[in-house]
Amino acid sequence: MTVQYRWNQDVEAVEIEGEWIILHANHHTITKINGTGGVIWSLLERGNDVDTIIQALTEEFDVDAVHAASDVETFLGELRKVDVVVATE
């Protein structure tokens, strides 16, 4: 079974000119993402699991699945560190 992630309920996010600005209300932090990270963030918003996100990246960016999987896991790991996403397994 693949891990499912979702936005932390304490974050608000807005897309401005191709970049995402994420405010964590409880931590009083701002996280800014762009490019591929913005695509991943948007796919999370729609409830996609990690495997679906990896597949979408391979199609959109012409990257192999191994590279996409590594990038997705690294990105989501960083977002977990700053508590803007949580794993829902």
C-alpha positions in Angstrom: 0.0 0.0 0.0 1.3 3.4 -0.9 1.6 6.2 1.6 -1.0 8.9 1.3 -0.2 12.5 2.3 -2.5 15.4 2.8 -2.1 19.1 3.7 -1.9 19.8 7.4 -5.2 21.2 8.6 -3.3 24.2 10.1 -2.0 25.5 6.8 -3.4 27.9 4.2 -2.0 28.0 0.7 -2.3 30.3 -2.2 -0.8 30.2 -5.7 0.5 33.5 -7.0 2.1 33.8 -10.4 3.1 30.1 -10.5 4.5 29.9 -7.0 2.8 28.5 -3.9 2.9 30.4 -0.6 2.0 28.2 2.4 1.3 29.7 5.8 1.4 27.5 8.8 -0.9 29.2 11.3 0.3 27.5 14.5 4.0 27.7 13.7 3.8 31.2 12.2 6.0 30.1 9.3 5.8 30.6 5.5 7.0 28.1 3.0 7.4 29.0 -0.6 7.5 26.4 -3.4 7.6 26.7 -7.2 8.0 24.5 -10.3 7.7 20.8 -9.7 7.0 21.4 -6.1 3.9 23.3 -7.0 2.7 20.5 -9.2 3.1 18.0 -6.3 1.4 20.4 -3.9 -1.6 20.7 -6.3 -1.8 17.0 -6.7 -1.8 16.5 -3.0 -4.7 19.0 -2.7 -6.7 16.8 -5.0 -6.1 13.8 -2.8 -3.6 11.9 -5.0 -1.4 9.2 -3.5 2.4 9.1 -4.0 2.2 6.6 -6.9 -0.2 8.8 -8.8 1.9 11.9 -8.2 5.0 10.0 -9.5 3.1 8.9 -12.6 1.9 12.5 -13.2 5.5 13.9 -13.0 6.8 11.3 -15.4 4.2 12.3 -17.9 4.4 16.1 -17.4 8.2 16.5 -17.1 9.5 13.6 -19.2 11.5 12.1 -16.3 11.9 8.4 -15.5 9.9 6.9 -12.6 12.9 6.2 -10.4 14.1 9.9 -10.5 10.5 11.1 -10.0 10.0 8.8 -7.0 13.2 10.0 -5.4 12.3 13.7 -6.0 8.8 13.2 -4.6 9.9 11.4 -1.5 12.6 14.0 -0.8 10.1 16.9 -1.4 7.4 15.3 0.8 10.0 14.6 3.5 11.0 18.2 3.6 7.3 19.3 3.8 6.8 16.9 6.7 9.8 18.4 8.5 8.1 21.8 8.5 4.7 20.2 9.3 2.8 21.4 6.3 1.9 17.8 5.2 1.1 14.7 7.2 1.1 11.1 6.2 -2.3 9.4 6.4 -1.3 5.8 5.5 
